[in-house]
Amino acid sequence: MRMVLVERGLWKIVSGEVLEPADRSKLNDYYNLQDRAFATIALNLEDDQLHHIQNLSDNASDAWNVLADVHEPKGAIYVMHTLQQLLHLHKDSATQMQEHVDTFQNLVSRFRAASDEHISDSLLAMILVSSVGEEYENLIVALGTQSTTLSLEVVKTHLLSEAARRKNC
């Protein structure tokens, strides 16, 4: 949704970067942008979500904030649960490597969105490596012998390449 608003030049209204102007001659343009932003949000909602914003006074920023409160989980319990899922993620033999990496990335994104805590790239790389298990032991050993700090992108690339190699054998 945010990208739709950005593409239509409405995100700055929703985010509050553009405030109601003091100059009365610019009020009409401001309210037109507010209306367009609110309509864009409302028209992109499923019918069962409209009730969240139906009593708002066409303020796009208020609509966005209400929807964020409803749909973006927050709080310590959610953060702990997401971190626990990330740390206990384990690839089984039935799961494709791409699917495993996508699940890992999704958990990282959810953690970052819900928490102010920072997990370094190298720590994420180590967590991903540890999640693939003995099936990839040779690759894990090879990655561990590198003299440079592992990055998440390097680990993902190696894991996906190894999975593709195994699939083609």
N, C-alpha and C positions, 0 to 999 in steps of 0.2 A: 504494500500500500504506500509506504513512504516513497518508493521509487516512482510510482504513478504521480504522486504529488510533486516530486522534484521535477519530473519530466514536463509537467504542466505549469511549472513556475509558481506553485502554490505552497511549497514546503515552508518557506520563510514566514508565511502567514500562520501556518499551523504550529510551527516551532516557537513562535513568539519573537522571532528576530525582527519582524516588521510589526511595529506597534501602531495603534490608532493615532493618526496624525493630528497635531494641534491645529494645523492649517485647515480651516473648514472647506476650502476649495478642493482638498484632496480626500475628504471623507467619503464621497460617493465612490471613488475608485477603490478605496480601502474596503468598503462594505461589499462592493461587487466581488473583490477577491475573496473575502470571507465567505460570501454565499457560494462562490464556485468551489472553494476548498471544502466547505461543509457538504455540498452536494456530491462532490467527488467521493468523499468518505462514505456518505450514506448510500450512494448508488453501488458501491463496491462491497457492501455488507450483504450477508445472507439475510433472508427475511427474519429468521429467528434471532438475529442480533440487533435489529433495528430498535427494539425496546430500550436498549442501553442509552440511546441518544435522542429518543423521540421528545423528551421534555426539555431539551436544551434549546437555547435561543439562537440557533444557527451560528453558534460560535465554534469554528473549526478546531481551535486549540482545546476548548473544553471537551469536544467530542473525542479528539485524539487521546486526551488524558484519561477520560472515562474508559475508553476501549483498552488503553494500555493497562489500567488498573485491573480490568477484567481478564485480559488475555496474557499478560506478561507476569508469570509467577515470580514472586519475590519472597524474601524472608530467609532466615537462617536455616529453617528446616529444608526448604527447597534447595538451597545452596549445598547443604550437607548431603542431601540425597543425590544430587547431580554429581558431586565430587565422588561419592561412594560408587555410583554407577561407573564413572570414569576409571577409578582405580581398580574396580573388580571386573572390568570388561575383559573377556577372554574369547579369542577366536576358536571356534570348534572346527572340526574337519569338514563339516557340511556347509560352512559359511564361506562365500567367496571373499577374497582379500579386498576387493573394491568395496564390497558391502561392509566389511569390518572397518575399513578406513573411513568410510562415510559415516558410520555409526559413531566412531571415535570423534570425528570432526564435529558432528552434531552435538555430542555431549560437551565438547570444549566450547562451542558457540553458546550453548545454553548456560554453562557455568559462567562464562565471561559476561553474558547479558544480565545475569542475576546477581553477580558478585563484584565487589570492588577489589577483591584479591587478585593478584597477578600470579600466573603460573608461567615460568620462563619457557622459552622455546626448547631449550635443551632438556628440561625436565619433562615436557610433553613428549619429546622424542623418546626419552627413556621409558615413559609410561606406555607409549605405543609399542615399542620393542618388547617390553615385558608382557604385553597382552597377546602376542601371537603364539607363544608356547614352544614346546619342544620340536614341533613340526618344522620350524625355521631356525633350529639351533645353530646350524652352520653359518647362516647369514648373520645371526646375532653375534656369534664369535667374531666374524669378519668385521662387523660394524664396531665391535668393542675394541678392536686393535687399531682403529684409526687414531692418529695422534691429535686430530682436531676435535673440537666439541661438535657433537652431533646436532644437526638441526632437524626440525620436524619434517621439512620438505625433503631433505636427503633421505631420511628414514622411510617416508612414504614412497618415494621414488624407488628405493631399493626393494622394499616389500612388494610393491606392485610389479616391478620388473621380474622379481623372482617368482611371483605367482604366475605371471604370464609365461615365463620360461618353463615352469613345471607343467602348465596346461598344454603347451605345445610339444612336450616330450612324449 
